[in-house]
Amino acid sequence: MKNVLVLGYGISGKAMVTLLRSKQICVKISDQHRIDDRDYLPMDEQLLNYDFDLIVKSPGIDPRNELINQLSLQCEMVSDIECTLRLMDNAQVLAITGTNGKTTTTSLLTHLLSGLDIPVFSAGNIGVPIAEIAIKHQELLNLSLELSSFQLEYNRTIKPKVATILNLAPDHLNRYNSLDEYYDAKFNLINAMDSTDIFLRNIDDAAIVKKSQSITNCRIIDFSLKKEAEVCLVDNWVCYQNEKLFDKTTLTIPGIHNLQNATVAVMMAYLIGVPIEHIQKQLTTFSAVEHRLEFIREFKGIQFYNDSKATNPDATNVALKSFEQPLILIAGGFDKKTGFSELEQPIKSIKALIVYGQTKLELAQFRDDAMIVDTLQEALDKAVEIAREGDVVLLSPACASFDQFTSFEHRGKIFKELVSNLAQ
């Protein structure tokens, strides 16, 4: 590649430009906002007049935009991850996608691979920009990649040694024209894999089984927590063939979904040769990921949990199944057009529902006694008012955050601050 256009100049875009320039590659930069850089070009139709070898697009830019669509027809378009990996020859890639559980699984995998001779870095939709890793590290390393559908939309050459799609559920339907289009983006993960690579397949997920039937380019290892498979539960142990991988009772993160996440992370580590003794030891020291079923504090016998990362109904459904105590759910936010029908029955079985934000009325229809407020502060105030000792108050929005917050991290941080300030 000689002439590259970087579309989007956020944190990852800046690192991408730095990496490309370090390789003496000619770079042009375009963003919706003007940038003080000699290579800046306005994001308009004039871009179509340039001759680029490659376009690196920020995942936040909608591919349905007419200009973006025209550019993609004129020149190969990739993510910063795909571009960076083309410039790296020192990385073993372990890749994780799916609708839910990506961050926990990627973080756990990184933890399992820590403390070994080969350094490990989290990247993709988590950790530092992958281009920054490429700039700073030339030694052999492991990359634990969390990849979103946005980052996989154009993928042709990312080649994981081991990859998985954790699960599939409706999400981001404000971006994709159909559910199949969203699922197809996820399956782009395995496009470049070959017979030397391994796809860990969740056979408990019907959508994954259906869409993976035609895979022939790589080796498939099936895993299940419900039935017999190459990787499955035997009594309390997760086993691969005749090898006991780990005792599920030693996990420090609750819920059946986290048992699945741990199964995938452990298998990935095991398949690249990490000693089982090291894996089992590391499992006992892993802490829950921030904003994912994160315990905040207990106040007057009431436990408060932050699950702000639950940005779709499936994630909230999983969260609701993780508690046996009386549960007060705070939900609502930006509408991603996913619908909430799968939450109707679970919501009927909890103690109380408090809804706020753009989707509050749609969620409120599932309970006649739903409490409708405008803001997260008001939702917490109402939860504290009705909660009693032994209850759990859970923020698990089932929605994106963009109606009132800049990100799910921002939403979770504010919620934690509000809970921490109770009675102060």
N, C-alpha and C positions, 0 to 999 in steps of 0.2 A: 504494500500500500504506500502511495506517495502523497496523495492529496485526500485529506479527511475532513469532513464537516462534523462538528460536535453540536448536536441540537439539545439545548438545555444546559445552563451553566450553574447548576447547583453544586453541592459538595462533590458528588461523583463526577460531574462534568468537569469541574476544575481539576480534579486529580487525573482525569482522562487526558485533558489538554497537556498537563505537565508531563505525563508519561509519553505521549506522542512526540512532544517537542524534544524529549531526552533521546528519542530514537531518530532524530533529525527528519521527522515526518512533517510535511507542510500541513498546518491546521487552520481551519476557519471555524469561527464560533458564532452561533446564532442563538438568540434567546428572545423571549417576548419583551424583555426589558433591555434597554441599551446598556452595553458593557464597555468600560473604559479599557479597551484592548485593541492593539493595532490590527488584529485579525477578526474583528467583529463585523458581522453582516446582519442586517435587519431580517427578521423572520417574516418574509413576504415572498411574493412570486418571483422576485429577482433571483432567488436561490436556484430556480430552475434553469437559469442561464449559465450556471457554473458546471464544470466537469469534475466531479468527485469520484475517487476510487471506492470510497466507503463513507457511509453516514452512520454516526453513533448517536442514537436517539435516547433521550431520557425516558425512563418508563412512565413518568408522569404525563407525558404528552400523548394525547389520544390519537391512535393510528387512524381513526375515522375522519380526522380533520382533512379537508380536501387537499391542502398544500402538502401535508405529510403523505397522503396517499399518492399524490403525483410524484413526490420525491422517491418514494419506495419503488415505484414502477421504473423510474429512471436510473436508480443506483441501488446497490445492495445496502440494506439497512440492518443494523445490529444493535444489541445492547452494549453498555460499557463492559459487562462481564465477558461477553463473547469476544469483543475486540481485544480486551486485555489478555485473555487466555491465548489468543493467537500470537501474542508477543511474549509469552512465557513458555519456557521449556523445562521448568524446575518444579512444577506443581502436580501433585496427585489430587484429583478432584473427586470429592464425595458430595453428591447433590441431593437436596431434599426439596420437594414441592408438595402441593396438596392444598386443600381449602383451609384446614385448621391443623394446629400442632407444629407448624414448621419451625417457629422460633425456639420452642422448648426442645425439640428434637435436635436442631442444629446446635444449640447451646450445650446440650448434654453430650453430643458427639464431640464437640470441641473439648469439653471437660475430660472425656474418656481418652482422648488423644494427647492430653497434656502430660508433661513430665516424662516424655519419651525422647529418644535421640533426635527425632525429626520434629521440628517445630510445627505448630498448627495455628491456623488463623481462621476466624469466622469472617465471612464476607457475603456479598450478594445483597439480600434485603436486611442484613444484620451486620454488625461490626463496622469496620472501617471500609472505605471504598477499595475495591479490589485493585484498582490502578495504583493506589498508594502502597499496597503490599508489594506490587511488582517493582515499584521504584526503589523501595528500601531493602528488598530481600532477593538475593540471587542464589542463595543456598537451596538445597532440596527441601521442600515443605509440603505439608498436607493442607488442603483447602476444604473447609467445611462450609458448603454453600447453601444458604437459604434462597430459593428462587421463586419469585411470584409469577403469576401468569403474564403480568405486564412485561417482565424481563425475558420471557420465553416466546413472545409472540413471533419473533423472526428467527428463532434459533435454528441454525444448521450445523454448527461445528463444535459447540460445547460437548466434550466427551468425558463424562464421569466414569471413574473406575467402578463405582457403585452408586446407584441412584434409586430413588423411591418416589412414589406419589402416595402420600399418607392416606388420603381420603378425597372424595369429591362430593361437593354439595353446592347448591345454588349460591352464587356470589357475583358481585361486580356486573350485574345485569344492566346497570346504567352505562356500561362501557361496551359490552358485547351484544351482538344482535340476537344471539340465542345461547341456550345452555350448552349446546354442542360446541359452539365456537369457543366458549370459555374452557370446556374440558379439553378440546383440541390443543389449546395453547399450553395446557399442563403437559400433555403428552409429547409436545415438541422437545421435552427434556431428553428423550431417548433417541432422537433423530440420528445422532452421530455415533451412537454406541455400536460396538461390534462384538464378536464372539468372545473376546477377552474381557468383556465388561459384564456386570451383573445388575439386573433390575430386580429389586425386592418388591414383590407384588402382594398387596393386601387383598386376600381372597374373601375377607369379610365384607368388602365393599363391592356391591353388585355393579356399580357404574365402572369401576376400575377393571373388574373381570371382563365385562362386556367390551370395553374399548381396547383391551390388551390382547384380544384373541388372535389378532393377526401379527403380533410381534414375532419376528424371526431373526432379527439382527443381533440379538444379545442373549446371554444366558438369563433364565428367570428362576428365582428362588421364591416360593410362596410362603407367606406367613399368615397365621390365624390365631386369634385368641378364643375362637369358638368351636373349632373343629380340628381334625387331624391334618397336619401339613408338614412340610419340611422343617418349618420353625413353628412351634406350638407350645401350649401349656401342658405340662405333665405334672399333676398335683400342683405344688406351688412353684414349680421350676419352669422357666422358659428354656426350651431345649432346641438344638439344631441337630437333627439326625440323632446320634447317640451322645452328643455332648451337652452337658448341663451348662447353660450360659450364666443364669443368675436366678436367685431366689426372689420372687416378687415381693416377699414380705420385707426385704431389705431396702425397698425403694423409699426415698424421702419425699416424693411428690405424690399426692393423692389422686385417685380416680382411675377407672379402666382406660380412659384415653391416654393417660400418662404411662400406663403399663405398655400400651401399644407404642407410644413414642420411645420409651426405653428399649423395647424389643428391637426397633429399627436401628437406633443409635448403637446398641450393643452389637448387632449383627454387622453393621458397617465396619465397626472397629475390628471385630473378630475376622472378617473377611480380608482385611488388609494386613493381618498378622499380629495384631496387638495381643499380648499374652492375656489369657482369661483371668489370671490372678490380678493383673493391673486393672482390668475392666471392672471386676467385682469390687475392688478397693475404691476405685473412683466413684462408683455408683453411690456409695454410702456417704459421700461428701458433697453431692450436688444439691444446690439450692434452687427453689422455684424461680422461674423467670419473672422479672418485674412486669406487672400489669396482666399476668396470666394466673388467675386464681391465687393472687398474692395476699397473704394474711397481713393486715395492717396493724390491728390492735384489738384488745378486748376492753369494752367500756360498760360498766354496770352489768357485767355478765353477758353482754351482747358481743358477738364476734363480727368484725367488719372485714370484708374481702374486696379486693380490687381486681376485676376481670375486664378492664377496659379494652384489652386486646380482642375481646369477643365482638368482632365487627360484622358478624352475620348470624342468622338464626341457629345454624347448626352448632356454632361455637357456644352459644348461650344454652342450647339444649344439653350439650355435654356438661356444662358447668352445673346446671340444675340437678343432674344425676350424680354429682360429686358430693352431695351433702345429705345427711339423714336428719339433721336438725330442722325445726320450723324455719322457713326461709322467706325473707322479704326481698323481693327482686326490684332493683332499680334498672329500668331499661328505656331505650329511645335514643334518637339522634338523627343523623343524616340518612335520607332514604336512598338506598341503592337499588330499589325496585326488585328486591328478591322475594317479597311477600313473607308473611310470618306464620303461615298455616301450621307448620310443624311444631310451633310453640303453643298451639291452642290447648292441647291436653296437658302438657307439663305445667303450664301456667295455672291451670285449674286446680292442680294438686298442691300448690305452695300456699303459705300463710297469707301473703299479700303481694299485690303488684302496684308499683308506683312508676308512672311513665312521664317522660318529659321530652322536649325537643320536637323536631319536625314530624316524627312518626308517632307521636303520643296517642293520637286518636285511633290510628290503625291498630296499635297494640292494645289499647284500652278495651276494644270490642270483645276481647276474650274473657273478660270478667266484668260482671255488673258492678262489683265493688272496687274496680280499679280506681286508684287515686291519680288524678291528672294535675300536673303542675307545669310550670314553664321552664325552670332551671334546675341544674344539678344541686345547687344549694338548697332549693326548696324541697327537692326530692329527699335529700338526706335529712332535712329537718323533719319531714313527715315520717320517715323511717324511724328516727329516734323517738318520735312521739308515740308510735304504736308498738315498737319492739319491747320485748320482755326478756328477762334473764333466760339464757339458753337458746335464744334466737340467733340466726345469722342474717346479717344485712349484706347483700351481694350486689355490687355494680357489675352487671353483665349486659351491655346495651343492646346487643344483636344488631347494631347499626354502626356505620362509620361516624366520625366525630365532627365532620366539617360544617355542621349547622351552627355550632357554638364554640368549637375548639379547633386548633390548627392540626391536631393529630391525636391518635389514640393515646400516645405517650403524654401529651399535654392534658388530655381529659383525665387520665389516671393520676397524674401528678397533682392536679387540682383536687381530685377526690381524696387522695391521701392527705393532703394538707387540711382539707375540711374535717376529715375524721380525726386527725391528730389534734386539731384545735378544739374538739368537743370538751365542754366544761372548763375551758381555760379562760 
